[in-house]
């Protein structure tokens, strides 16, 4: 595959695809969260995290746990991140 005159390795193009998919899941999660569909938002954010391993997604996951009445999980996660 050519990109800017350079060949991309299959690993690089697979990573781009995983990042693109993660972004799609994250965007879906934001919509679900805004609609107060926290269980669906949680699944979307967790899927985005599995695809990208971006630690910033953990905050969104924590907010979902909090809204779902699992605040203790969010508190534990917050302590782990400090």
Residue, then its C-alpha position, 0 to 999 in steps of 0.5 A: x500500500x502506498x501512502x505519500x510515496x512510501x510503502x506501509x507495512x501490513x502491521x501499520x495499516x492494521x494499526x490504522x484500522x484498529x484506531x479507526x474502529x476505536x474512534x468509531x466505538x468511542x463516538x458511538x459511546x459518546x452518543x449513548x452516554x448523552x442519551x443516558x444509555x450508559x450500559x451501551x456506552x460502557x460496551x462502546x467505550x470498553x471496545x474502543x479501549x480494547x482496540x486502542x489501549x488509550x488510557x484516556x478512555x478509562x475515564x469514560x468507562x469510569x463515568x459509565x460505571x458511576x452512572x450505572x451505580x457502580x461508583x465503587x468501581x470508578x473509585x478503585x480505578x481512580x486510585x489505580x490511575x494515581 
